[in-house]
């Protein structure tokens, strides 16, 4: 399609008159238009369209429709109907009353263009720019981040069904592309085995029978790629997505032992970050958090939390479900720095707050990353009476450690941990530790040749951050400072309950990311609307019993 940038003429007079008569108190769509004006320009999306072709419907208007679609939880058909029939949407889009709108399939095509051009984040950024122009957003202050699970649009299935469905999906994909070739090659018993969904079939109950079926599926799955690489097979079939998924799944799940196809033991399969969980969404991964198992992704919203301005989401990141929260801190700060939206204070939970990230945030962006640092896990700390690392004195200039009883370390070596991070390893001499009366509270080494205490330290800056953080976390001042982070739970609740944040609409990480970018933009629409209409922020709910608690 060819893009012809339209000229911005405002809202047609007749549309404005009728819409204001129908909505005398206004509506979300009308206030967005009145307060922020023409948010998206067609020229902003020029790079997503070719230079030749059929004229396209205005991408600036499609961007507004896409955000409003998520703001009201509408399907593509319902959103297209709203453009044709709702006065407040025509007012928002600046359309004539008789404008027929567009076919609902245009929205699917527009989302594909946003994904291809990685332009979904531009919609969120443009709303934030408009809010900043109206004095509702500025750099500095406080921000907070948290994550929540996101379920894949593909149904969750067990191992047997997963294998059968992977092969069935590959066969259907081949049948759609080259039906004559497949009909000539496919074994006759495969029609009974793979014609219907595996969860709809009568699967064997016993483990022995299920294991036999799994090996049968494995052998069949090896036969299809072999046939696709044989003489007379169309080469294009080997490149089909479902065929590639079959190949990847079989590498992860099976091996050949003396000509017999066997399923790999669980310990021999790839880690969760690489393991496919469904052929219908190859980007989704299985994960577990506090006893909750899910297949899909995680979303990480970051929002402002100032009392004198609306709480706006400034960034949203989407990852597969196995990515640790701590890996998002640097990308969040880099994104906010590019847009001059860095906070002075960034409130996060323990999943994001590590000594290394605290130090990096201060050095790179002058951001104070506030969150609980995980407590020490050594046996000396857990026992209570042991001599933990905090009981030792560190002389960084002289590269020496002194124990509570006055002994000094004999060795100081800069090294790397198993994760590849910088550490310092200090060791005390055996002659100093062997006769020590407190040795049982200090070390459990029983080697007669090496009974000295060993201590592993983080780099100085990280070590000092840890000690300072653990000392502050018990103070009332720190608790009051960190209490502001709790509000992000309400943001996640709003996203889940009102905007479907926890369930993917589409398959694939790229589409899930676009969904969350549109959801975050829609949530900002709602929050700006409540700010303009003077709706007070909800208070933390208190049970009737808790309300009776006497004041301290």
C-alpha positions as CSV (number, residue, x, y, z in Angstrom):
1,X,0.0,0.0,0.0
2,X,1.1,3.6,-0.7
3,X,0.9,6.2,2.1
4,X,-0.5,9.6,1.2
5,X,0.0,11.8,4.3
6,X,-3.3,13.6,5.0
7,X,-3.6,17.2,6.0
8,X,-4.6,17.8,9.6
9,X,-7.8,19.9,9.5
10,X,-9.2,19.3,13.0
11,X,-12.6,17.8,13.9
12,X,-15.3,18.5,11.2
13,X,-17.8,21.0,12.5
14,X,-20.8,18.7,12.1
15,X,-19.0,15.8,13.9
16,X,-18.1,18.1,16.8
17,X,-21.6,19.5,17.1
18,X,-23.3,16.1,17.2
19,X,-20.7,14.5,19.4
20,X,-21.0,17.2,22.0
21,X,-24.7,17.0,22.0
22,X,-24.5,13.2,22.5
23,X,-21.8,13.5,25.1
24,X,-22.3,16.7,27.0
25,X,-19.9,15.6,29.7
26,X,-17.4,14.3,27.3
27,X,-15.8,10.8,27.1
28,X,-12.4,9.2,27.1
29,X,-12.0,9.5,23.4
30,X,-13.2,13.1,23.2
31,X,-10.9,14.3,26.1
32,X,-7.9,12.7,24.5
33,X,-8.6,14.8,21.4
34,X,-9.4,18.0,23.3
35,X,-6.4,17.8,25.6
36,X,-3.7,16.3,23.4
37,X,-4.9,17.3,20.0
38,X,-3.8,15.3,16.9
39,X,-1.5,12.8,18.6
40,X,-0.2,10.7,15.7
41,X,0.8,12.1,12.3
42,X,0.8,10.0,9.1
43,X,4.4,11.2,8.4
44,X,5.5,9.4,11.6
45,X,4.8,6.0,9.9
46,X,6.1,6.8,6.5
47,X,8.9,4.3,6.8
48,X,6.4,1.5,7.3
49,X,4.9,1.9,3.8
50,X,6.3,1.3,0.3
51,X,6.6,4.2,-2.2
52,X,4.2,2.6,-4.7
53,X,0.9,0.8,-4.4
54,X,-2.7,1.3,-3.4
55,X,-3.4,4.3,-1.1
56,X,-3.6,3.2,2.6
57,X,-6.0,4.3,5.3
58,X,-4.4,6.9,7.5
59,X,-1.8,5.2,9.8
60,X,-2.1,8.1,12.3
61,X,-5.7,7.3,12.7
62,X,-5.1,3.5,12.8
63,X,-2.6,4.1,15.6
64,X,-5.3,5.9,17.6
65,X,-7.8,3.1,16.8
66,X,-5.3,0.4,17.9
67,X,-4.8,2.1,21.3
68,X,-8.5,2.7,21.8
69,X,-9.2,-0.9,20.9
70,X,-7.0,-2.0,23.8
71,X,-8.4,0.7,26.1
72,X,-11.9,-0.7,25.7
73,X,-11.0,-4.4,25.2
74,X,-12.4,-4.6,21.6
75,X,-11.7,-7.2,18.9
76,X,-10.7,-6.0,15.4
77,X,-14.3,-6.2,14.1
78,X,-15.6,-4.3,17.1
79,X,-13.0,-1.6,16.7
80,X,-13.8,-1.2,13.0
81,X,-17.5,-1.0,13.9
82,X,-16.8,1.7,16.5
83,X,-15.0,3.8,13.8
84,X,-18.1,3.5,11.6
85,X,-20.8,4.0,14.2
86,X,-19.6,5.8,17.4
87,X,-19.7,9.5,17.6
88,X,-17.0,9.9,20.2
89,X,-14.5,7.8,18.1
90,X,-15.3,9.9,15.0
91,X,-14.6,13.0,17.1
92,X,-11.3,11.5,18.2
93,X,-10.3,10.6,14.7
94,X,-11.5,13.8,13.1
95,X,-13.8,11.9,10.7
96,X,-17.0,13.1,8.9
97,X,-20.2,11.6,10.2
98,X,-20.7,9.7,7.0
99,X,-17.2,8.3,6.9
100,X,-17.5,4.5,6.2
101,X,-14.2,3.6,8.1
102,X,-12.3,0.5,7.0
103,X,-12.4,-3.3,6.9
104,X,-11.3,-4.9,10.2
105,X,-8.5,-6.7,8.4
106,X,-6.7,-3.4,8.0
107,X,-5.8,-3.5,11.8
108,X,-4.1,-6.8,11.4
109,X,-2.0,-5.5,8.6
110,X,-1.2,-2.3,10.5
111,X,0.0,-4.3,13.5
112,X,2.3,-6.4,11.2
113,X,3.8,-3.1,9.9
114,X,4.4,-1.9,13.5
115,X,6.1,-5.2,14.3
116,X,8.3,-5.2,11.2
117,X,9.4,-1.6,11.8
118,X,9.6,-2.1,15.6
119,X,7.5,1.0,15.8
120,X,5.1,-0.1,18.6
121,X,7.1,1.8,21.2
122,X,6.7,5.0,19.2
123,X,3.0,5.1,20.1
124,X,3.8,5.0,23.9
125,X,6.6,7.5,23.4
126,X,4.4,10.0,21.5
127,X,1.7,10.0,24.3
128,X,4.5,10.6,26.9
129,X,5.8,13.5,24.8
130,X,2.4,15.0,24.6
131,X,2.0,14.6,28.4
132,X,5.3,16.3,28.9
133,X,4.4,19.2,26.7
134,X,1.3,19.8,28.9
135,X,3.4,19.6,32.1
136,X,2.1,16.2,33.2
137,X,5.5,14.4,33.0
138,X,9.1,15.3,33.6
139,X,12.4,13.7,34.4
140,X,13.5,13.0,37.9
141,X,11.3,12.1,40.9
142,X,10.4,8.5,41.6
143,X,9.6,5.5,39.3
144,X,8.8,1.9,40.0
145,X,9.0,-1.4,38.1
146,X,7.6,-4.8,38.6
147,X,6.8,-7.9,36.5
148,X,4.0,-10.3,36.1
149,X,3.4,-13.5,34.2
150,X,1.8,-13.6,30.8
151,X,0.1,-16.7,29.5
152,X,0.7,-17.7,25.9
153,X,-2.2,-17.6,23.5
154,X,-1.4,-21.3,22.8
155,X,-3.1,-23.8,25.1
156,X,-0.9,-25.5,27.7
157,X,-0.3,-29.2,26.8
158,X,1.5,-32.2,28.4
159,X,4.5,-33.9,26.9
160,X,2.7,-36.6,24.9
161,X,0.3,-34.2,23.4
162,X,3.1,-31.7,22.6
163,X,5.0,-34.2,20.6
164,X,1.9,-35.5,18.7
165,X,0.7,-32.0,18.0
166,X,4.1,-30.9,16.7
167,X,4.1,-33.6,14.1
168,X,0.4,-33.1,13.3
169,X,1.0,-29.3,12.8
170,X,4.0,-30.1,10.4
171,X,1.8,-32.5,8.4
172,X,-1.0,-30.0,8.1
173,X,1.5,-27.3,7.0
174,X,2.9,-29.6,4.3
175,X,-0.6,-30.6,3.3
176,X,-1.6,-27.0,2.8
177,X,1.5,-26.3,0.6
178,X,1.8,-29.6,-1.4
179,X,-1.2,-31.8,-0.9
180,X,-0.6,-34.0,-3.9
181,X,3.0,-34.9,-2.9
182,X,1.9,-35.6,0.7
183,X,-1.0,-37.8,-0.3
184,X,1.3,-39.9,-2.4
185,X,3.9,-40.4,0.3
186,X,2.1,-40.4,3.7
187,X,1.6,-43.9,5.3
188,X,-2.0,-44.9,5.6
189,X,-1.9,-45.5,9.4
190,X,-0.9,-41.9,9.9
191,X,-4.4,-40.7,9.0
192,X,-5.7,-42.5,12.1
193,X,-2.9,-41.2,14.3
194,X,-2.6,-37.6,13.2
195,X,-5.9,-36.7,11.6
196,X,-7.4,-35.1,14.8
197,X,-6.0,-33.2,17.8
198,X,-4.3,-35.4,20.2
199,X,-6.2,-34.1,23.2
200,X,-9.4,-35.1,21.4
201,X,-8.2,-38.7,20.7
202,X,-8.4,-41.6,23.1
203,X,-4.8,-41.8,24.4
204,X,-3.5,-44.8,26.3
205,X,-3.8,-44.7,30.1
206,X,-0.8,-46.8,31.2
207,X,2.7,-45.4,31.3
208,X,4.1,-48.3,29.3
209,X,1.5,-47.8,26.5
210,X,2.2,-44.0,26.6
211,X,5.9,-44.6,26.3
212,X,5.4,-46.9,23.3
213,X,3.2,-44.2,21.6
214,X,5.9,-41.5,22.3
215,X,8.5,-43.7,20.6
216,X,6.2,-44.3,17.7
217,X,5.6,-40.6,17.3
218,X,9.4,-40.1,17.4
219,X,10.0,-42.6,14.7
220,X,7.2,-41.0,12.5
221,X,8.7,-37.6,13.1
222,X,12.1,-38.7,11.8
223,X,10.4,-40.2,8.8
224,X,8.9,-36.9,7.6
225,X,12.1,-34.8,7.4
226,X,13.8,-37.8,5.7
227,X,11.1,-37.8,3.0
228,X,11.3,-34.0,2.6
229,X,15.1,-34.4,1.8
230,X,14.5,-37.2,-0.6
231,X,14.3,-37.1,-4.4
232,X,11.1,-35.6,-5.8
233,X,10.2,-33.7,-2.6
234,X,9.7,-29.9,-3.1
235,X,12.6,-28.1,-1.5
236,X,10.3,-25.3,-0.3
237,X,8.7,-27.7,2.2
238,X,11.9,-28.0,4.2
239,X,11.7,-24.2,5.0
240,X,8.2,-24.3,6.4
241,X,8.0,-22.9,10.0
242,X,6.2,-25.9,11.3
243,X,8.7,-28.3,9.7
244,X,11.5,-26.3,11.3
245,X,9.7,-26.5,14.6
246,X,9.4,-30.3,14.2
247,X,13.1,-30.6,13.6
248,X,14.0,-28.4,16.7
249,X,11.5,-30.3,18.9
250,X,12.9,-33.7,17.9
251,X,16.5,-32.6,18.5
252,X,15.5,-31.6,22.0
253,X,13.3,-34.6,22.8
254,X,14.7,-37.7,21.0
255,X,17.9,-39.5,20.1
256,X,18.6,-42.6,18.1
257,X,20.1,-45.6,19.9
258,X,21.2,-48.5,17.6
259,X,18.5,-47.6,15.1
260,X,15.8,-47.3,17.7
261,X,14.2,-43.9,18.5
262,X,14.3,-43.1,22.2
263,X,13.1,-40.2,24.2
264,X,15.7,-38.2,26.1
265,X,15.7,-38.3,29.9
266,X,14.6,-35.0,31.5
267,X,18.2,-34.2,32.5
268,X,19.4,-34.7,28.9
269,X,16.9,-32.2,27.5
270,X,17.8,-28.5,27.0
271,X,17.3,-26.0,29.8
272,X,14.0,-24.1,30.0
273,X,15.3,-21.0,28.2
274,X,15.8,-23.1,25.0
275,X,13.1,-25.8,25.3
276,X,10.0,-25.6,23.1
277,X,6.7,-26.0,25.0
278,X,4.2,-25.9,22.1
279,X,4.4,-26.0,18.3
280,X,1.9,-23.2,18.1
281,X,4.0,-20.6,19.9
282,X,7.7,-21.3,19.5
283,X,8.8,-18.2,21.4
284,X,6.9,-19.2,24.6
285,X,8.8,-20.9,27.4
286,X,7.8,-22.8,30.5
287,X,8.6,-21.3,33.9
288,X,7.7,-21.5,37.6
289,X,7.5,-18.8,40.2
290,X,6.4,-19.4,43.8
291,X,4.6,-22.6,42.9
292,X,2.9,-21.1,39.8
293,X,3.7,-22.9,36.5
294,X,3.0,-21.2,33.2
295,X,3.9,-21.3,29.5
296,X,4.5,-17.9,28.0
297,X,6.2,-14.6,28.8
298,X,6.8,-11.9,31.4
299,X,5.9,-8.2,31.2
300,X,7.8,-5.5,33.1
301,X,5.9,-2.1,33.3
302,X,7.8,1.0,34.6
303,X,5.7,4.0,35.8
304,X,6.1,7.3,37.5
305,X,4.8,7.7,41.1
306,X,4.6,11.4,42.0
307,X,1.7,12.9,44.0
308,X,1.4,16.0,41.9
309,X,1.0,14.3,38.5
310,X,-0.7,11.3,37.0
311,X,1.1,8.0,37.3
312,X,2.1,7.2,33.7
313,X,3.8,4.1,32.3
314,X,7.1,5.3,30.7
315,X,8.3,1.9,29.5
316,X,7.1,-1.6,29.1
317,X,9.4,-4.6,28.3
318,X,8.3,-8.1,27.3
319,X,10.6,-11.2,27.7
320,X,10.1,-14.9,27.6
321,X,9.2,-16.4,31.0
322,X,12.7,-17.6,31.9
323,X,14.5,-14.2,31.7
324,X,15.5,-13.0,35.2
325,X,14.1,-9.6,36.3
326,X,17.6,-8.3,37.1
327,X,18.5,-8.4,33.4
328,X,15.9,-5.7,32.6
329,X,17.3,-3.0,34.8
330,X,20.0,-1.8,32.3
331,X,17.7,-1.8,29.3
332,X,15.0,0.2,31.2
333,X,17.5,2.8,32.3
334,X,19.0,3.0,28.8
335,X,15.5,3.5,27.2
336,X,14.5,6.2,29.7
337,X,17.9,8.0,29.3
338,X,17.3,8.3,25.6
339,X,14.0,10.0,26.2
340,X,15.2,12.1,29.1
341,X,12.8,10.4,31.5
342,X,15.2,8.9,34.0
343,X,14.0,9.1,37.6
344,X,16.2,10.1,40.5
345,X,14.9,7.1,42.5
346,X,13.9,3.8,41.0
347,X,11.9,1.5,43.3
348,X,12.1,-2.2,42.5
349,X,11.7,-5.6,44.3
350,X,14.4,-8.0,45.2
351,X,14.4,-9.6,41.7
352,X,15.8,-6.4,40.2
353,X,18.0,-5.1,43.0
354,X,21.5,-6.5,43.1
355,X,24.7,-4.8,44.3
356,X,26.0,-4.7,40.7
357,X,22.9,-3.1,39.3
358,X,22.8,-0.5,42.1
359,X,26.4,0.5,41.4
360,X,25.9,0.5,37.6
361,X,22.7,2.6,37.9
362,X,24.6,5.2,40.0
363,X,27.6,5.3,37.8
364,X,26.0,5.3,34.4
365,X,22.8,7.2,35.0
366,X,23.0,8.8,38.5
367,X,19.8,6.8,39.5
368,X,19.3,5.5,43.0
369,X,18.1,2.0,42.6
370,X,16.1,1.1,45.7
371,X,15.2,-2.4,46.6
372,X,15.8,-5.1,49.2
373,X,19.2,-6.7,48.8
374,X,19.0,-10.5,49.3
375,X,20.3,-11.6,52.7
376,X,23.5,-13.6,53.1
377,X,22.9,-17.3,52.7
378,X,26.1,-18.8,54.2
379,X,25.7,-21.3,57.0
380,X,27.5,-18.9,59.4
381,X,24.7,-16.4,58.9
382,X,21.9,-18.9,59.1
383,X,23.2,-20.5,62.3
384,X,23.2,-17.1,64.0
385,X,26.2,-17.8,66.2
386,X,28.6,-18.2,63.3
387,X,31.2,-15.7,62.1
388,X,29.8,-14.3,58.9
389,X,31.5,-12.2,56.3
390,X,30.1,-9.1,57.9
391,X,32.2,-9.8,61.1
392,X,35.5,-9.5,59.2
393,X,37.3,-6.2,58.6
394,X,38.2,-5.5,55.0
395,X,41.3,-3.4,54.2
396,X,40.9,-2.7,50.5
397,X,44.0,-0.5,50.2
398,X,46.3,-3.1,51.7
399,X,44.4,-6.0,50.1
400,X,43.9,-7.8,53.5
401,X,41.1,-9.2,55.6
402,X,41.2,-9.4,59.4
403,X,39.1,-11.8,61.4
404,X,37.3,-10.9,64.7
405,X,40.2,-12.6,66.6
406,X,42.9,-10.5,65.0
407,X,44.2,-13.0,62.4
408,X,45.0,-11.6,58.9
409,X,44.6,-13.2,55.6
410,X,47.6,-14.6,53.8
411,X,46.3,-14.5,50.3
412,X,44.2,-12.0,48.2
413,X,43.4,-13.0,44.6
414,X,41.2,-11.2,42.0
415,X,39.2,-13.9,40.2
416,X,36.0,-14.8,38.4
417,X,32.9,-16.5,39.8
418,X,31.1,-19.4,38.1
419,X,28.8,-16.8,36.5
420,X,31.8,-14.9,35.1
421,X,31.5,-11.9,37.5
422,X,34.5,-10.3,39.2
423,X,35.2,-11.5,42.8
424,X,38.1,-11.3,45.3
425,X,39.1,-14.5,47.1
426,X,40.9,-14.2,50.4
427,X,42.3,-17.1,52.4
428,X,43.6,-17.3,56.0
429,X,46.6,-19.5,56.8
430,X,46.1,-22.9,58.4
431,X,48.5,-22.0,61.3
432,X,46.2,-19.2,62.3
433,X,42.9,-21.0,62.1
434,X,43.8,-24.5,63.4
435,X,44.4,-23.5,67.1
436,X,41.6,-20.8,67.0
437,X,38.9,-21.5,69.7
438,X,36.2,-20.0,67.4
439,X,37.1,-22.2,64.4
440,X,33.9,-24.3,64.6
441,X,31.9,-21.0,64.3
442,X,34.0,-19.9,61.4
443,X,34.8,-22.8,59.1
444,X,33.9,-26.5,58.6
445,X,37.0,-27.5,56.7
446,X,38.4,-30.8,58.1
447,X,41.4,-31.0,55.9
448,X,44.6,-31.2,58.1
449,X,46.6,-29.5,55.3
450,X,44.2,-26.7,54.7
451,X,42.0,-25.6,57.7
452,X,42.1,-21.9,56.9
453,X,38.9,-19.8,56.4
454,X,38.2,-18.8,52.8
455,X,36.2,-15.6,52.0
456,X,34.8,-14.6,48.6
457,X,34.2,-10.8,48.3
458,X,32.5,-8.8,45.6
459,X,34.3,-5.8,44.2
460,X,34.7,-3.0,46.7
461,X,31.8,-0.8,45.4
462,X,29.4,-3.7,45.4
463,X,30.5,-4.9,48.8
464,X,30.0,-1.5,50.3
465,X,26.5,-1.2,48.7
466,X,25.5,-4.5,50.2
467,X,26.7,-3.6,53.7
468,X,25.0,-0.2,53.5
469,X,21.7,-1.5,52.1
470,X,21.4,-4.3,54.7
471,X,22.1,-1.7,57.5
472,X,19.4,0.7,56.1
473,X,16.7,-1.9,55.3
474,X,15.7,-2.2,59.0
475,X,15.2,1.6,59.5
476,X,11.8,3.3,59.5
477,X,13.1,5.9,57.0
478,X,14.0,3.2,54.4
479,X,10.6,1.4,54.9
480,X,8.7,4.7,54.3
481,X,10.8,5.3,51.2
482,X,10.3,1.8,49.8
483,X,6.5,1.8,50.6
484,X,5.9,3.8,47.4
485,X,6.8,0.7,45.4
486,X,3.7,-1.1,46.5
487,X,1.5,1.0,44.1
488,X,2.9,-0.8,41.1
489,X,0.8,-3.8,42.2
490,X,-2.3,-1.8,41.5
491,X,-1.0,-1.0,38.0
492,X,-0.6,-4.7,37.3
493,X,-4.0,-5.4,38.7
494,X,-5.5,-2.7,36.5
495,X,-3.7,-4.2,33.5
496,X,-4.8,-7.7,34.3
497,X,-8.4,-7.0,35.3
498,X,-9.4,-4.2,32.9
499,X,-7.0,-4.6,29.9
500,X,-6.2,-8.4,29.6
501,X,-2.5,-7.9,30.4
502,X,-2.0,-11.5,31.5
503,X,-3.3,-13.3,28.5
504,X,-1.6,-13.0,25.0
505,X,-4.0,-12.2,22.2
506,X,-1.5,-13.4,19.6
507,X,1.3,-16.0,19.1
508,X,5.0,-15.0,19.3
509,X,7.2,-12.7,21.4
510,X,7.1,-9.8,18.9
511,X,3.3,-9.8,18.9
512,X,3.1,-10.1,22.6
513,X,5.5,-7.2,23.0
514,X,3.3,-5.0,20.7
515,X,0.2,-6.0,22.6
516,X,1.9,-4.8,25.9
517,X,3.0,-1.6,24.3
518,X,-0.5,-0.9,23.1
519,X,-1.9,-1.9,26.5
520,X,0.5,0.5,28.3
521,X,-0.5,3.3,26.0
522,X,-4.1,2.6,26.6
523,X,-3.6,2.6,30.3
524,X,-2.0,6.0,30.0
525,X,-5.1,7.2,28.2
526,X,-7.2,6.1,31.1
527,X,-4.9,7.6,33.7
528,X,-4.8,11.0,31.9
529,X,-8.6,10.9,31.7
530,X,-9.0,10.3,35.4
531,X,-6.5,13.1,36.1
532,X,-8.4,15.6,33.9
533,X,-11.8,14.6,35.5
534,X,-10.4,14.9,39.0
535,X,-11.1,11.3,40.0
536,X,-9.1,10.7,43.3
537,X,-6.7,7.8,43.4
538,X,-7.9,4.7,45.2
539,X,-6.6,4.1,48.7
540,X,-5.2,0.8,49.9
541,X,-8.1,-1.3,51.0
542,X,-8.3,-2.1,54.7
543,X,-10.4,-4.9,56.1
544,X,-12.9,-4.2,58.9
545,X,-10.7,-6.1,61.4
546,X,-7.6,-4.3,60.4
547,X,-9.4,-0.9,60.9
548,X,-9.9,-1.8,64.6
549,X,-6.2,-2.1,65.3
550,X,-5.2,0.4,68.0
551,X,-2.7,3.1,67.1
552,X,0.8,2.5,68.2
